[in-house]
Amino acid sequence: MFGLGYAELFLLMGTVLVLTLVWQGWRARWVSVSREWVTDLDIDDVEDVLRRSFAAVPGTTWRSQPDGSWVHTVRRVPFWAVLLGVFTLPLGLLLFLVKETADLHVRLFRDEQGCRVLVVGRTPERTLNALDSWLTRMAKREAV
């Protein structure tokens, strides 16, 4: 194919794989969160939307706590494990068993103006951006 041998094709595919892994690792950064929003929605509506939104994300769990709060847990294989695993095949496949875990604690309070949402923990940046976008659109004011 186009005068390329197996060695060149293997090198080309390996380069594409490494670039893809680097891009994915850069894109999936963890961020620490400690924010509070106040929305004019009812607490039950906010809880329902958050539960459905977070539970739909693959690789995550959304579970309630005895104190009435919720915990969103994300588990994934870290970027370094994927990169080392690919370059040290076949024994490197064991590195895919390594997992990172991050918990995001979400607590809802009734407020005289609606619902107060307190979020504390660690989560992927995309999750925080989606949560911030949704809650900011719904917020009357952001608590300081």
OpenMM code with the backbone's topology and positions (N, CA, C; nanometers):
from openmm import Vec3, app, unit

residues = "MET PHE GLY LEU GLY TYR ALA GLU LEU PHE LEU LEU MET GLY THR VAL LEU VAL LEU THR LEU VAL TRP GLN GLY TRP ARG ALA ARG TRP VAL SER VAL SER ARG GLU TRP VAL THR ASP LEU ASP ILE ASP ASP VAL GLU ASP VAL LEU ARG ARG SER PHE ALA ALA VAL PRO GLY THR THR TRP ARG SER GLN PRO ASP GLY SER TRP VAL HIS THR VAL ARG ARG VAL PRO PHE TRP ALA VAL LEU LEU GLY VAL PHE THR LEU PRO LEU GLY LEU LEU LEU PHE LEU VAL LYS GLU THR ALA ASP LEU HIS VAL ARG LEU PHE ARG ASP GLU GLN GLY CYS ARG VAL LEU VAL VAL GLY ARG THR PRO GLU ARG THR LEU ASN ALA LEU ASP SER TRP LEU THR ARG MET ALA LYS ARG GLU ALA VAL".split()
positions = [
    Vec3(0.0846, -0.1188, 0.0000),
    Vec3(0.0000, 0.0000, 0.0000),
    Vec3(0.0881, 0.1238, 0.0000),
    Vec3(0.0897, 0.1992, -0.1063),
    Vec3(0.1645, 0.3231, -0.1229),
    Vec3(0.3142, 0.3051, -0.0987),
    Vec3(0.3670, 0.1868, -0.1226),
    Vec3(0.5088, 0.1623, -0.1064),
    Vec3(0.5541, 0.1503, 0.0386),
    Vec3(0.4605, 0.1350, 0.1306),
    Vec3(0.4960, 0.1230, 0.2717),
    Vec3(0.5024, -0.0238, 0.3104),
    Vec3(0.6041, -0.0586, 0.3858),
    Vec3(0.6159, -0.1949, 0.4350),
    Vec3(0.5481, -0.2081, 0.5698),
    Vec3(0.5560, -0.3292, 0.6226),
    Vec3(0.4935, -0.3532, 0.7527),
    Vec3(0.5568, -0.2706, 0.8638),
    Vec3(0.6872, -0.2508, 0.8590),
    Vec3(0.7563, -0.1749, 0.9630),
    Vec3(0.7084, -0.0293, 0.9647),
    Vec3(0.6936, 0.0299, 0.8482),
    Vec3(0.6479, 0.1684, 0.8416),
    Vec3(0.5031, 0.1814, 0.8892),
    Vec3(0.4189, 0.0855, 0.8469),
    Vec3(0.2793, 0.0878, 0.8918),
    Vec3(0.2691, 0.0704, 1.0428),
    Vec3(0.3517, -0.0204, 1.0980),
    Vec3(0.3536, -0.0418, 1.2420),
    Vec3(0.3975, 0.0856, 1.3143),
    Vec3(0.5001, 0.1520, 1.2630),
    Vec3(0.5484, 0.2765, 1.3224),
    Vec3(0.4432, 0.3871, 1.3121),
    Vec3(0.3766, 0.3953, 1.1994),
    Vec3(0.2716, 0.4951, 1.1804),
    Vec3(0.1548, 0.4712, 1.2761),
    Vec3(0.1115, 0.3479, 1.2879),
    Vec3(0.0000, 0.3162, 1.3798),
    Vec3(0.0409, 0.3407, 1.5254),
    Vec3(0.1644, 0.3079, 1.5594),
    Vec3(0.2132, 0.3334, 1.6952),
    Vec3(0.2164, 0.4816, 1.7262),
    Vec3(0.2574, 0.5627, 1.6316),
    Vec3(0.2597, 0.7078, 1.6506),
    Vec3(0.1190, 0.7625, 1.6689),
    Vec3(0.0254, 0.7150, 1.5883),
    Vec3(-0.1141, 0.7582, 1.6021),
    Vec3(-0.1693, 0.7169, 1.7381),
    Vec3(-0.1368, 0.5967, 1.7822),
    Vec3(-0.1827, 0.5495, 1.9125),
    Vec3(-0.1266, 0.6357, 2.0254),
    Vec3(0.0016, 0.6656, 2.0210),
    Vec3(0.0634, 0.7482, 2.1253),
    Vec3(0.0029, 0.8879, 2.1256),
    Vec3(-0.0140, 0.9483, 2.0101),
    Vec3(-0.0742, 1.0820, 2.0031),
    Vec3(-0.2176, 1.0811, 2.0560),
    Vec3(-0.2923, 0.9766, 2.0261),
    Vec3(-0.4288, 0.9649, 2.0776),
    Vec3(-0.4287, 0.9530, 2.2291),
    Vec3(-0.3398, 0.8721, 2.2830),
    Vec3(-0.3320, 0.8561, 2.4286),
    Vec3(-0.2903, 0.9854, 2.4977),
    Vec3(-0.1964, 1.0578, 2.4392),
    Vec3(-0.1546, 1.1859, 2.4969),
    Vec3(-0.2706, 1.2841, 2.4938),
    Vec3(-0.3429, 1.2891, 2.3845),
    Vec3(-0.4573, 1.3799, 2.3743),
    Vec3(-0.5652, 1.3441, 2.4759),
    Vec3(-0.5945, 1.2148, 2.4906),
    Vec3(-0.6955, 1.1708, 2.5868),
    Vec3(-0.6513, 1.2028, 2.7296),
    Vec3(-0.5248, 1.1813, 2.7603),
    Vec3(-0.4741, 1.2116, 2.8935),
    Vec3(-0.4816, 1.3598, 2.9248),
    Vec3(-0.4525, 1.4436, 2.8272),
    Vec3(-0.4596, 1.5878, 2.8474),
    Vec3(-0.6047, 1.6316, 2.8655),
    Vec3(-0.6938, 1.5704, 2.7912),
    Vec3(-0.8340, 1.6103, 2.7923),
    Vec3(-0.9064, 1.5717, 2.9212),
    Vec3(-0.8623, 1.4667, 2.9863),
    Vec3(-0.9342, 1.4135, 3.1013),
    Vec3(-0.8640, 1.4514, 3.2325),
    Vec3(-0.8450, 1.5803, 3.2560),
    Vec3(-0.7787, 1.6259, 3.3773),
    Vec3(-0.8729, 1.6236, 3.4956),
    Vec3(-0.8169, 1.5999, 3.6139),
    Vec3(-0.8919, 1.6075, 3.7389),
    Vec3(-0.8859, 1.7504, 3.7903),
    Vec3(-0.9929, 1.7957, 3.8537),
    Vec3(-0.9940, 1.9266, 3.9195),
    Vec3(-1.0549, 1.9111, 4.0585),
    Vec3(-1.0089, 1.9943, 4.1510),
    Vec3(-1.0669, 1.9987, 4.2850),
    Vec3(-1.1777, 2.1026, 4.2857),
    Vec3(-1.2865, 2.0703, 4.3556),
    Vec3(-1.4049, 2.1557, 4.3535),
    Vec3(-1.4476, 2.1878, 4.4963),
    Vec3(-1.4851, 2.3116, 4.5175),
    Vec3(-1.5487, 2.3541, 4.6417),
    Vec3(-1.6337, 2.4754, 4.6063),
    Vec3(-1.7565, 2.4488, 4.5620),
    Vec3(-1.8436, 2.5565, 4.5132),
    Vec3(-1.9831, 2.5419, 4.5680),
    Vec3(-2.0545, 2.6524, 4.5607),
    Vec3(-2.1924, 2.6544, 4.6077),
    Vec3(-2.2750, 2.7395, 4.5119),
    Vec3(-2.3929, 2.6896, 4.4763),
    Vec3(-2.4863, 2.7614, 4.3907),
    Vec3(-2.6208, 2.7703, 4.4612),
    Vec3(-2.6956, 2.8742, 4.4273),
    Vec3(-2.8336, 2.8859, 4.4754),
    Vec3(-2.9226, 2.8979, 4.3527),
    Vec3(-3.0167, 2.8048, 4.3390),
    Vec3(-3.1083, 2.8068, 4.2256),
    Vec3(-3.2494, 2.8368, 4.2757),
    Vec3(-3.3336, 2.8805, 4.1865),
    Vec3(-3.4725, 2.9071, 4.2243),
    Vec3(-3.5625, 2.7863, 4.1983),
    Vec3(-3.5022, 2.6714, 4.1713),
    Vec3(-3.5786, 2.5489, 4.1496),
    Vec3(-3.6041, 2.4780, 4.2825),
    Vec3(-3.7024, 2.3899, 4.2815),
    Vec3(-3.7316, 2.3081, 4.3981),
    Vec3(-3.6214, 2.2038, 4.4159),
    Vec3(-3.5956, 2.1667, 4.5398),
    Vec3(-3.4879, 2.0717, 4.5696),
    Vec3(-3.5108, 1.9365, 4.5022),
    Vec3(-3.6351, 1.8935, 4.4911),
    Vec3(-3.6645, 1.7650, 4.4269),
    Vec3(-3.6334, 1.7682, 4.2778),
    Vec3(-3.6596, 1.8815, 4.2123),
    Vec3(-3.6281, 1.8946, 4.0694),
    Vec3(-3.4776, 1.8914, 4.0454),
    Vec3(-3.4025, 1.9628, 4.1290),
    Vec3(-3.2573, 1.9652, 4.1146),
    Vec3(-3.2000, 1.8257, 4.1383),
    Vec3(-3.2477, 1.7587, 4.2409),
    Vec3(-3.1992, 1.6237, 4.2722),
    Vec3(-3.2277, 1.5264, 4.1582),
    Vec3(-3.3456, 1.5356, 4.1017),
    Vec3(-3.3832, 1.4456, 3.9922),
    Vec3(-3.2941, 1.4664, 3.8696),
    Vec3(-3.2713, 1.5917, 3.8330),
    Vec3(-3.1889, 1.6199, 3.7155),
    Vec3(-3.0441, 1.5782, 3.7399),
    Vec3(-2.9910, 1.6075, 3.8584),
    Vec3(-2.8530, 1.5691, 3.8889),
    Vec3(-2.8371, 1.4174, 3.8887),
    Vec3(-2.9310, 1.3478, 3.9487),
    Vec3(-2.9226, 1.2019, 3.9552),
    Vec3(-2.9264, 1.1412, 3.8153),
    Vec3(-3.0178, 1.1885, 3.7321),
    Vec3(-3.0266, 1.1335, 3.5968),
    Vec3(-2.9045, 1.1694, 3.5125),
    Vec3(-2.8533, 1.2904, 3.5277),
    Vec3(-2.7379, 1.3340, 3.4485),
    Vec3(-2.6114, 1.2598, 3.4872),
    Vec3(-2.5850, 1.2512, 3.6166),
    Vec3(-2.4622, 1.1866, 3.6612),
    Vec3(-2.4676, 1.0356, 3.6454),
    Vec3(-2.5817, 0.9745, 3.6658),
    Vec3(-2.5929, 0.8291, 3.6554),
    Vec3(-2.5748, 0.7816, 3.5113),
    Vec3(-2.5959, 0.8703, 3.4144),
    Vec3(-2.5843, 0.8320, 3.2742),
    Vec3(-2.4404, 0.8313, 3.2245),
    Vec3(-2.3459, 0.8835, 3.3030),
    Vec3(-2.2063, 0.8908, 3.2607),
    Vec3(-2.1419, 0.7533, 3.2779),
    Vec3(-2.0830, 0.6977, 3.1722),
    Vec3(-2.0202, 0.5651, 3.1844),
    Vec3(-1.8998, 0.5690, 3.2787),
    Vec3(-1.8824, 0.4624, 3.3538),
    Vec3(-1.7690, 0.4524, 3.4450),
    Vec3(-1.7867, 0.5265, 3.5756),
    Vec3(-1.9094, 0.5680, 3.6051),
    Vec3(-1.9339, 0.6431, 3.7277),
    Vec3(-2.0481, 0.5798, 3.8064),
    Vec3(-2.0539, 0.6145, 3.9342),
    Vec3(-2.1679, 0.5751, 4.0170),
    Vec3(-2.2191, 0.6987, 4.0888),
    Vec3(-2.3470, 0.6980, 4.1169),
    Vec3(-2.4152, 0.8088, 4.1849),
    Vec3(-2.4938, 0.7435, 4.2974),
    Vec3(-2.4501, 0.7627, 4.4211),
    Vec3(-2.5153, 0.6939, 4.5320),
    Vec3(-2.5487, 0.7911, 4.6440),
    Vec3(-2.6571, 0.7601, 4.7149),
    Vec3(-2.7006, 0.8464, 4.8247),
    Vec3(-2.6286, 0.8064, 4.9525),
    Vec3(-2.6165, 0.9022, 5.0416),
    Vec3(-2.5525, 0.8828, 5.1711),
    Vec3(-2.6582, 0.8937, 5.2810),
    Vec3(-2.6302, 0.8399, 5.3997),
    Vec3(-2.7290, 0.8457, 5.5084),
    Vec3(-2.7651, 0.9876, 5.5520),
    Vec3(-2.6732, 1.0836, 5.5329),
    Vec3(-2.7008, 1.2208, 5.5754),
    Vec3(-2.7812, 1.3003, 5.4723),
    Vec3(-2.8229, 1.2365, 5.3640),
    Vec3(-2.9041, 1.3034, 5.2628),
    Vec3(-2.8230, 1.3604, 5.1477),
    Vec3(-2.6924, 1.3484, 5.1525),
    Vec3(-2.6099, 1.3978, 5.0425),
    Vec3(-2.5918, 1.2869, 4.9385),
    Vec3(-2.5234, 1.3208, 4.8300),
    Vec3(-2.4973, 1.2261, 4.7219),
    Vec3(-2.3485, 1.2260, 4.6934),
    Vec3(-2.2978, 1.1122, 4.6479),
    Vec3(-2.1573, 1.1015, 4.6094),
    Vec3(-2.1508, 1.0502, 4.4660),
    Vec3(-2.0803, 1.1266, 4.3823),
    Vec3(-2.0572, 1.0881, 4.2434),
    Vec3(-1.9134, 1.0365, 4.2366),
    Vec3(-1.8955, 0.9084, 4.2068),
    Vec3(-1.7637, 0.8458, 4.2049),
    Vec3(-1.7242, 0.8127, 4.0616),
    Vec3(-1.6027, 0.8535, 4.0258),
    Vec3(-1.5473, 0.8264, 3.8931),
    Vec3(-1.4268, 0.7354, 3.9120),
    Vec3(-1.4251, 0.6237, 3.8393),
    Vec3(-1.3104, 0.5316, 3.8412),
    Vec3(-1.2628, 0.5158, 3.6979),
    Vec3(-1.1313, 0.5320, 3.6807),
    Vec3(-1.0755, 0.5157, 3.5470),
    Vec3(-0.9305, 0.4703, 3.5554),
    Vec3(-0.8813, 0.4172, 3.4454),
    Vec3(-0.7414, 0.3774, 3.4348),
    Vec3(-0.6604, 0.5048, 3.4112),
    Vec3(-0.5572, 0.5308, 3.4916),
    Vec3(-0.4796, 0.6533, 3.4720),
    Vec3(-0.4019, 0.6528, 3.3412),
    Vec3(-0.3726, 0.7688, 3.2943),
    Vec3(-0.3048, 0.7872, 3.1667),
    Vec3(-0.1686, 0.7172, 3.1647),
    Vec3(-0.0920, 0.7304, 3.2724),
    Vec3(0.0410, 0.6702, 3.2757),
    Vec3(0.0322, 0.5180, 3.2645),
    Vec3(-0.0726, 0.4577, 3.3216),
    Vec3(-0.0870, 0.3123, 3.3151),
    Vec3(-0.1181, 0.2668, 3.1724),
    Vec3(-0.1985, 0.3445, 3.1019),
    Vec3(-0.2303, 0.3111, 2.9626),
    Vec3(-0.1039, 0.3212, 2.8769),
    Vec3(-0.0308, 0.4288, 2.8939),
    Vec3(0.0887, 0.4502, 2.8142),
    Vec3(0.1931, 0.3416, 2.8398),
    Vec3(0.2213, 0.3127, 2.9663),
    Vec3(0.3180, 0.2071, 2.9984),
    Vec3(0.2668, 0.0694, 2.9585),
    Vec3(0.1371, 0.0478, 2.9736),
    Vec3(0.0797, -0.0807, 2.9377),
    Vec3(0.0938, -0.1118, 2.7907),
    Vec3(0.0766, -0.0111, 2.7064),
    Vec3(0.0885, -0.0313, 2.5621),
    Vec3(0.2335, -0.0600, 2.5231),
    Vec3(0.3271, 0.0093, 2.5864),
    Vec3(0.4676, -0.0076, 2.5482),
    Vec3(0.5342, -0.1293, 2.6107),
    Vec3(0.4703, -0.1927, 2.7085),
    Vec3(0.5306, -0.3092, 2.7727),
    Vec3(0.4442, -0.4336, 2.7551),
    Vec3(0.3763, -0.4423, 2.6407),
    Vec3(0.2955, -0.5609, 2.6122),
    Vec3(0.3825, -0.6848, 2.6112),
    Vec3(0.3378, -0.7987, 2.6462),
    Vec3(0.2079, -0.8380, 2.6967),
    Vec3(0.1937, -0.8230, 2.8488),
    Vec3(0.3060, -0.8157, 2.9224),
    Vec3(0.2943, -0.8028, 3.0676),
    Vec3(0.2338, -0.6684, 3.1081),
    Vec3(0.2450, -0.5706, 3.0214),
    Vec3(0.1897, -0.4390, 3.0500),
    Vec3(0.0387, -0.4372, 3.0623),
    Vec3(-0.0261, -0.5431, 3.0152),
    Vec3(-0.1716, -0.5504, 3.0290),
    Vec3(-0.2142, -0.5494, 3.1752),
    Vec3(-0.1276, -0.5921, 3.2642),
    Vec3(-0.1585, -0.5881, 3.4072),
    Vec3(-0.1763, -0.4445, 3.4578),
    Vec3(-0.1110, -0.3495, 3.3920),
    Vec3(-0.1247, -0.2092, 3.4334),
    Vec3(-0.2659, -0.1564, 3.4101),
    Vec3(-0.3416, -0.2224, 3.3234),
    Vec3(-0.4794, -0.1784, 3.3016),
    Vec3(-0.5695, -0.2104, 3.4208),
    Vec3(-0.5187, -0.2840, 3.5168),
    Vec3(-0.5938, -0.3114, 3.6398),
    Vec3(-0.5830, -0.1971, 3.7406),
    Vec3(-0.4881, -0.1063, 3.7202),
    Vec3(-0.4717, 0.0088, 3.8090),
    Vec3(-0.5879, 0.1052, 3.7854),
    Vec3(-0.6481, 0.1546, 3.8936),
    Vec3(-0.7610, 0.2474, 3.8818),
    Vec3(-0.7376, 0.3710, 3.9683),
    Vec3(-0.7821, 0.4841, 3.9191),
    Vec3(-0.7883, 0.6080, 3.9960),
    Vec3(-0.9334, 0.6295, 4.0347),
    Vec3(-0.9553, 0.6791, 4.1546),
    Vec3(-1.0907, 0.7050, 4.1999),
    Vec3(-1.1005, 0.8487, 4.2480),
    Vec3(-1.2080, 0.9154, 4.2109),
    Vec3(-1.2338, 1.0513, 4.2581),
    Vec3(-1.3791, 1.0596, 4.3015),
    Vec3(-1.4020, 1.1216, 4.4173),
    Vec3(-1.5374, 1.1387, 4.4707),
    Vec3(-1.5761, 1.2850, 4.4693),
    Vec3(-1.6973, 1.3112, 4.4258),
    Vec3(-1.7544, 1.4451, 4.4282),
    Vec3(-1.8775, 1.4393, 4.5169),
    Vec3(-1.8745, 1.5114, 4.6289),
    Vec3(-1.9854, 1.5114, 4.7244),
    Vec3(-2.0802, 1.6261, 4.6896),
    Vec3(-2.2067, 1.5919, 4.6725),
    Vec3(-2.3091, 1.6903, 4.6363),
    Vec3(-2.4127, 1.6915, 4.7472),
    Vec3(-2.4366, 1.8094, 4.8019),
    Vec3(-2.5349, 1.8223, 4.9097),
    Vec3(-2.6354, 1.9300, 4.8705),
    Vec3(-2.7619, 1.8981, 4.8871),
    Vec3(-2.8691, 1.9916, 4.8539),
    Vec3(-2.9366, 2.0389, 4.9827),
    Vec3(-2.9609, 2.1691, 4.9911),
    Vec3(-3.0276, 2.2289, 5.1067),
    Vec3(-3.1467, 2.3091, 5.0591),
    Vec3(-3.2522, 2.3082, 5.1381),
    Vec3(-3.3644, 2.3969, 5.1086),
    Vec3(-3.3234, 2.5379, 5.1472),
    Vec3(-3.3576, 2.6320, 5.0630),
    Vec3(-3.3235, 2.7725, 5.0848),
    Vec3(-3.4516, 2.8522, 5.0699),
    Vec3(-3.4567, 2.9707, 5.1287),
    Vec3(-3.5782, 3.0517, 5.1145),
    Vec3(-3.6010, 3.0925, 4.9692),
    Vec3(-3.4962, 3.0872, 4.8884),
    Vec3(-3.5089, 3.1246, 4.7479),
    Vec3(-3.5132, 3.0039, 4.6556),
    Vec3(-3.5099, 2.8843, 4.7096),
    Vec3(-3.5149, 2.7647, 4.6251),
    Vec3(-3.4307, 2.6533, 4.6811),
    Vec3(-3.3185, 2.6282, 4.6155),
    Vec3(-3.2320, 2.5162, 4.6532),
    Vec3(-3.0861, 2.5612, 4.6517),
    Vec3(-3.0153, 2.5278, 4.7563),
    Vec3(-2.8720, 2.5556, 4.7650),
    Vec3(-2.7981, 2.4253, 4.7352),
    Vec3(-2.7034, 2.4309, 4.6420),
    Vec3(-2.6270, 2.3138, 4.5995),
    Vec3(-2.4811, 2.3349, 4.6397),
    Vec3(-2.4308, 2.2468, 4.7263),
    Vec3(-2.2922, 2.2523, 4.7712),
    Vec3(-2.2187, 2.1330, 4.7111),
    Vec3(-2.1072, 2.1597, 4.6411),
    Vec3(-2.0304, 2.0568, 4.5732),
    Vec3(-1.8856, 2.0642, 4.6206),
    Vec3(-1.8351, 1.9528, 4.6740),
    Vec3(-1.6977, 1.9470, 4.7247),
    Vec3(-1.6361, 1.8138, 4.6819),
    Vec3(-1.5113, 1.8178, 4.6349),
    Vec3(-1.4425, 1.6934, 4.6008),
    Vec3(-1.3544, 1.7084, 4.4794),
    Vec3(-1.3343, 1.5976, 4.4099),
    Vec3(-1.2488, 1.5915, 4.2916),
    Vec3(-1.3246, 1.5215, 4.1808),
    Vec3(-1.3119, 1.5739, 4.0603),
    Vec3(-1.3871, 1.5201, 3.9474),
    Vec3(-1.3145, 1.5545, 3.8174),
    Vec3(-1.3471, 1.4863, 3.7070),
    Vec3(-1.2919, 1.5281, 3.5779),
    Vec3(-1.3398, 1.6689, 3.5408),
    Vec3(-1.2562, 1.7412, 3.4716),
    Vec3(-1.2867, 1.8797, 3.4366),
    Vec3(-1.4151, 1.8910, 3.3535),
    Vec3(-1.4384, 1.7942, 3.2645),
    Vec3(-1.5603, 1.7989, 3.1822),
    Vec3(-1.6853, 1.7880, 3.2675),
    Vec3(-1.6807, 1.7067, 3.3727),
    Vec3(-1.7967, 1.6929, 3.4621),
    Vec3(-1.8235, 1.8239, 3.5342),
    Vec3(-1.7184, 1.8878, 3.5836),
    Vec3(-1.7355, 2.0162, 3.6517),
    Vec3(-1.7907, 2.1214, 3.5572),
    Vec3(-1.7410, 2.1257, 3.4344),
    Vec3(-1.7902, 2.2243, 3.3382),
    Vec3(-1.9387, 2.2041, 3.3077),
    Vec3(-1.9799, 2.0787, 3.2929),
    Vec3(-2.1217, 2.0507, 3.2668),
    Vec3(-2.2074, 2.0897, 3.3866),
    Vec3(-2.1626, 2.0555, 3.5062),
    Vec3(-2.2358, 2.0898, 3.6279),
    Vec3(-2.2430, 2.2408, 3.6458),
    Vec3(-2.1315, 2.3082, 3.6257),
    Vec3(-2.1274, 2.4538, 3.6404),
    Vec3(-2.2179, 2.5220, 3.5389),
    Vec3(-2.2159, 2.4737, 3.4162),
    Vec3(-2.3001, 2.5319, 3.3120),
    Vec3(-2.4485, 2.5187, 3.3473),
    Vec3(-2.4878, 2.4003, 3.3896),
    Vec3(-2.6283, 2.3768, 3.4210),
    Vec3(-2.6721, 2.4583, 3.5418),
    Vec3(-2.5937, 2.4530, 3.6490),
    Vec3(-2.6336, 2.5223, 3.7712),
    Vec3(-2.6234, 2.6740, 3.7581),
    Vec3(-2.5296, 2.7242, 3.6811),
    Vec3(-2.5182, 2.8687, 3.6617),
    Vec3(-2.6374, 2.9218, 3.5839),
    Vec3(-2.6827, 2.8443, 3.4862),
    Vec3(-2.8017, 2.8875, 3.4119),
    Vec3(-2.9248, 2.8907, 3.5015),
    Vec3(-2.9305, 2.8003, 3.5996),
    Vec3(-3.0447, 2.7925, 3.6883),
    Vec3(-3.0321, 2.8855, 3.8102),
    Vec3(-2.9118, 2.9372, 3.8329),
    Vec3(-2.8863, 3.0113, 3.9564),
    Vec3(-2.9432, 3.1523, 3.9509),
    Vec3(-3.0047, 3.1928, 4.0608),
    Vec3(-3.0429, 3.3328, 4.0774),
    Vec3(-2.9205, 3.4145, 4.1126),
    Vec3(-2.8431, 3.3603, 4.2064),
    Vec3(-2.7211, 3.4253, 4.2504),
    Vec3(-2.6245, 3.3157, 4.2931),
    Vec3(-2.4977, 3.3430, 4.2851),
    Vec3(-2.3995, 3.2473, 4.3317),
    Vec3(-2.3565, 3.2877, 4.4716),
    Vec3(-2.3595, 3.1950, 4.5649),
    Vec3(-2.3209, 3.2262, 4.7025),
    Vec3(-2.1710, 3.2473, 4.7102),
    Vec3(-2.1309, 3.3321, 4.7984),
    Vec3(-1.9889, 3.3640, 4.8132),
    Vec3(-1.9262, 3.2793, 4.9197),
] * unit.nanometer
topology = app.Topology()
chain = topology.addChain("A")
for resn in residues:
    res = topology.addResidue(resn, chain)
    for name in ("N", "CA", "C"):
        topology.addAtom(name, app.Element.getBySymbol(name[0]), res)
